[in-house]
Amino acid sequence: MLLIRFLIISICVLYIIRSLMRYLIPALFQSVINKAQQQAQQQQNYHNNNYQRQQNRPDGAVKVDYIPEGRKKGKLPDSAGEFVDYEEVK
């Protein structure tokens, strides 16, 4: 008697969960898709704005976004390049 009661309750619970999932899963996927579309649209707008700013810049103009603070002035000019010590083997 106890086993039959357990089986009936289990079947009813599984049926209810399955019925609810039939409506909840599509709604969940739709919200995820909408969020992804919004992010893609924001990214597209960001890239379009950057492209337009670049198009409005006159030829030869350079914009520097970041200048590292650790660079000390007067050490070596930029045109000197990097030097590597080496030993010539004969």
Contacts in CASP RR format, 6 or more apart in sequence:
PFRMAT RR
TARGET T0000
AUTHOR 0000-0000-0000
METHOD contacts of the structure
MODEL  1
MLLIRFLIISICVLYIIRSLMRYLIPALFQSVINKAQQQAQQQQNYHNNN
YQRQQNRPDGAVKVDYIPEGRKKGKLPDSAGEFVDYEEVK
57 63 0 8 1.000
END
